[in-house]
Amino acid sequence: MIPLVFHPIYSQLNLPVRHRFPIEKYQGIRDALSARGAPDNWFHQPQPIDKQLLTSVYDSDYIMPLLEGTLDKKAMRRIGFPWSQQLIDRSLTAVGGTSLTAKLAVKHGLALNLTGGYHHAFDTFGSGFCLFNDLYLAASSMLSEPDIDRVLIIDCDVHQGDGTAWLARGDDRIITLSLHGEKNFPHRKQHSDIDIPLEKGTGDADYLEALDAALTLAWRYRPDAVIYDAGVDIHVNDDLGHLQITTSGILQRDNMVLSLCRQAGVPTACVIGGGYQRDIPALVDVHLQLYRAAGVIA
């Protein structure tokens, strides 16, 4: 069994017409996995993350107004969503999903969330469609497990994991690796432990070479667990990525990361990260490469 974490609420968010965020893709991935033979008993349904846990890790002066709907309009614009209770419920469950994925990865060796990768959220503000940073929270929870003293976050989303880098700064138990587009959001980058910026138009060969070098550097830290953000906004057809990575290149990337983790015998929790094609079936197909690399589907 390869644990898969999903809740229908992942895709339950009413957004303005033509909003940039492809909220339908999560249910699309769930349906596609089932259609390709992923057994129903592999799926686990998460609970919302505990609000007290959020305020114990992140600034309550940000978290509580956000939860209560009193966060100022400028801060909500920075997040990129209009406030609604539906947004809060969905976000709490998505973060709970990544935390559950981390726990299942420790137990089974590998687990995959059908959302996650909210790496632009800081402790005092949200940004770029990210309310709460699930990657840092999950890494912190993994460190409470026996025999896990260092967690490596491998972030292959096209956008730098700025919030994660900021939250983990100065903590040598959480190692941050970000392989991202140099001339892309966020404008102001933070300092990850390993940052690999890529030029616009980077293709498969150069991308995979850069990833191989980055993983070699990262493994010098001897991680005991990995959280992998498999963003597909690097795809050639992505509206926001500006790179030229093919679907085959993404499968090679995911195989490279997961094969290394398997060989090292470290528990690995995966999230799907970004992907912004407006053609939802095409976008779902690109995200499915992660599940092929993991052995969930052929």
Secondary structure as GFF3:
##gff-version 3
##sequence-region A 1 298
A	DSSP	beta_strand	4	5	.	.	.	ID=ss1
A	DSSP	three_ten_helix	8	11	.	.	.	ID=ss2
A	DSSP	alpha_helix	25	35	.	.	.	ID=ss3
A	DSSP	three_ten_helix	40	42	.	.	.	ID=ss4
A	DSSP	beta_strand	43	44	.	.	.	ID=ss5
A	DSSP	alpha_helix	51	57	.	.	.	ID=ss6
A	DSSP	alpha_helix	60	68	.	.	.	ID=ss7
A	DSSP	alpha_helix	73	79	.	.	.	ID=ss8
A	DSSP	alpha_helix	85	108	.	.	.	ID=ss9
A	DSSP	beta_strand	110	113	.	.	.	ID=ss10
A	DSSP	alpha_helix	134	142	.	.	.	ID=ss11
A	DSSP	beta_strand	151	155	.	.	.	ID=ss12
A	DSSP	alpha_helix	162	167	.	.	.	ID=ss13
A	DSSP	beta_strand	174	181	.	.	.	ID=ss14
A	DSSP	beta_strand	194	198	.	.	.	ID=ss15
A	DSSP	alpha_helix	204	219	.	.	.	ID=ss16
A	DSSP	beta_strand	225	229	.	.	.	ID=ss17
A	DSSP	alpha_helix	247	264	.	.	.	ID=ss18
A	DSSP	beta_strand	268	271	.	.	.	ID=ss19
A	DSSP	alpha_helix	280	294	.	.	.	ID=ss20
###
